[in-house]
């Protein structure tokens, strides 16, 4: 059995940057709290909790004795305004690529154009992005795109973790809806590279393991992309979830297994998954070896 790790997998630049900010505070013995989940990964959040770094979900929960750090996905403009109005200091760990989308939307609102955000309306990143324009609409399916009213001018941006092919299919519908369609491909480079890597790896292996938070948008996308190319794709929250008899029986006949992880999946989790499959492989080879001896004796 061969094990392949996707060429691009695990922590992205934005997540690494956010964790560096938090770890620096911790090293300097400064107590901190995060607005929202710093990243969508339970293992990482639990580790932070052990260090006394908790998440708050509204300003009412704010502990003024602790430093406030803004999550990677950003916060709505009105929340940021409240922080400023109340002179509450904060450290902004919003990914610069998310910030870039906010800037685009903010500039577009000054022009006579219908802004469309393609993404999940319940995701914190999209909620924050939408807050930069009252008139922006969010769509997340071909059906939604078909319902968009025809306009002279439409400007469209994407959630940073969107599947590129899905974005293209939405664009092809919107092309019929406007004389001038302005496209901002705001899908971040890290997302594009990890998606490309799993798209390449999935059809070449017998099974694929996708590791990452079940609420992580980009991990979910990796799973969907892999599933399209390989029906033997499994989505696990943590590497330890590999220790499951049903899953083992599904992958036990595989000669090759691919592993990937989302932008919020720690590299250690990917390594743990590799080690687990490696140990299973050794076990299987031992058993096969024993069987062989039995028959040849
Ligand atoms: S996935 Fe992209 S946009 Fe999101 S945090 Fe990572 S680098 Fe930033």
Boltz pocket constraint, residues with backbone or C-beta under 6 A from the ligand:
constraints:
  - pocket:
      binder: B
      contacts: [[A, 12], [A, 13], [A, 14], [A, 15], [A, 72], [A, 95], [A, 96], [A, 97], [A, 98], [A, 160], [A, 161], [A, 188], [A, 189], [A, 190], [A, 191], [A, 218], [A, 263]]
      max_distance: 6.0
